[in-house]
């Protein structure tokens, strides 16, 4: 997650073994998003609705 000041917060999760299977990668991605959801909810509660969310939901600043 990139914050307004330019700082980056990130999480990593290793799969038990290497995988090229779409389902394995999709499941791991969804678990990471679920883990970040409480943080995003707290940011939105504190600073206003939609201050944090998926990057695809926001237009690029110009």
C-alpha positions in Angstrom: 0.0 0.0 0.0 1.4 3.4 -0.9 0.5 6.2 1.5 0.0 9.8 0.6 3.4 10.9 1.9 5.1 8.3 -0.4 5.7 5.7 2.4 4.9 2.1 1.5 3.3 -0.5 3.8 3.5 -4.0 2.5 3.0 -7.6 3.5 4.4 -10.8 2.0 3.2 -14.4 2.2 5.2 -17.3 1.0 3.4 -20.3 -0.5 4.4 -23.7 1.0 6.0 -24.5 -2.3 6.5 -22.8 -5.7 3.4 -22.7 -7.9 2.4 -21.5 -11.3 -1.2 -22.6 -10.7 -3.7 -19.7 -11.0 -5.9 -21.0 -8.2 -3.0 -21.1 -5.7 -1.9 -17.6 -6.6 -5.5 -16.3 -6.5 -6.1 -17.8 -3.1 -2.9 -16.3 -1.7 -3.7 -12.9 -3.1 -7.2 -13.0 -1.6 -5.8 -13.9 1.8 -3.4 -11.0 1.7 -6.3 -8.6 0.8 -8.4 -10.0 3.6 -5.5 -9.4 6.0 -5.2 -5.7 4.8 -9.0 -5.1 5.0 -9.0 -4.1 8.7 -6.2 -1.6 8.1 -8.0 -0.1 5.2 -11.3 0.1 7.2 -9.4 2.0 10.0 -7.9 4.4 7.5 -11.3 5.1 5.9 -13.0 5.5 9.3 -10.3 8.0 10.4 -9.8 10.0 7.3 -13.0 9.6 5.3 -14.6 7.2 3.0 -12.5 5.9 0.1 -9.2 7.3 1.4 -7.7 3.9 1.0 -8.6 1.0 -1.3 -7.6 -0.9 -4.4 -5.4 1.1 -6.8 -7.6 0.3 -9.7 -10.4 2.2 -8.0 -8.5 5.5 -8.2 -7.6 7.7 -11.1 -3.9 8.6 -11.6 -3.1 12.1 -10.1 -1.9 14.5 -12.7 
